[in-house]
Amino acid sequence: MSKKIVYPTSGVCSQAIMVEVDNDTVVDVMFVGGCQGNTQGVARLAKGMKVDDVIARLEGIDCNRKGTSCPDQLAKALKSMR
């Protein structure tokens, strides 16, 4: 079953993350705003991965001592879909 959300980010340069998951696999990720090269790279790497694997790899990554980052926000978005 495919599930899509738009997750409003907090504490980072991007404003939101659009995520699609199907059967516990990340199908699509798109960041709105932020550092385009970095967010595109994170999005492409996450596609095709199991949700739990993406969360395990990205959760807790910090950007400039903000306490979060765009990758961390993607982990939070995926956790919110459970």
C-alpha positions as CSV (number, residue, x, y, z in Angstrom):
1,M,0.0,0.0,0.0
2,S,1.5,3.3,-1.1
3,K,1.5,6.2,1.4
4,K,2.5,9.8,0.6
5,I,3.0,12.8,3.0
6,V,4.3,16.3,2.9
7,Y,6.3,16.7,6.1
8,P,6.9,20.3,7.3
9,T,10.6,20.5,8.4
10,S,11.8,22.4,11.5
11,G,15.2,23.9,12.2
12,V,16.7,23.4,8.7
13,C,16.9,25.3,5.4
14,S,14.4,23.1,3.6
15,Q,10.7,24.0,4.2
16,A,9.2,20.5,3.6
17,I,9.9,17.0,2.5
18,M,7.5,15.1,0.2
19,V,7.9,11.3,0.8
20,E,6.3,8.3,-0.8
21,V,6.6,4.8,0.8
22,D,5.2,1.5,-0.6
23,N,5.4,-1.7,1.4
24,D,8.1,-0.3,3.8
25,T,10.3,0.8,0.9
26,V,11.0,4.5,0.1
27,V,9.7,5.1,-3.4
28,D,10.3,8.9,-3.8
29,V,11.7,11.8,-1.7
30,M,11.7,15.4,-2.7
31,F,12.9,18.3,-0.5
32,V,11.4,21.7,-0.9
33,G,14.2,24.3,-0.5
34,G,17.5,23.7,1.2
35,C,20.9,23.0,-0.3
36,Q,19.8,21.5,-3.6
37,G,22.8,19.3,-4.3
38,N,22.8,17.8,-0.8
39,T,19.1,17.3,-0.6
40,Q,19.0,15.7,-4.1
41,G,21.8,13.4,-3.1
42,V,20.1,12.3,0.1
43,A,16.8,11.8,-1.7
44,R,18.4,9.6,-4.4
45,L,20.3,7.5,-1.9
46,A,17.1,6.9,0.1
47,K,15.1,5.7,-2.9
48,G,14.7,2.0,-2.9
49,M,15.8,1.5,0.6
50,K,13.8,0.0,3.5
51,V,12.3,2.7,5.7
52,D,14.0,1.3,8.9
53,D,17.4,1.4,7.1
54,V,17.0,5.0,6.1
55,I,16.0,6.0,9.6
56,A,18.9,4.1,11.1
57,R,21.4,5.8,8.8
58,L,20.1,9.3,8.9
59,E,18.5,9.8,12.4
60,G,20.6,12.2,14.6
61,I,22.7,13.8,11.9
62,D,23.4,17.3,13.0
63,C,24.0,20.4,10.7
64,N,26.0,23.3,12.2
65,R,25.0,22.4,15.8
66,K,21.3,23.0,15.0
67,G,20.3,19.7,16.7
68,T,18.9,18.4,13.4
69,S,19.6,18.4,9.6
70,C,17.8,17.7,6.4
71,P,18.7,14.0,6.6
72,D,17.6,13.9,10.2
73,Q,14.3,15.5,9.2
74,L,13.8,12.8,6.5
75,A,14.2,10.2,9.3
76,K,11.6,12.1,11.3
77,A,9.3,12.2,8.3
78,L,9.6,8.5,7.8
79,K,9.0,7.8,11.5
80,S,5.8,9.9,11.3
81,M,4.4,7.7,8.6
82,R,4.3,4.6,10.9
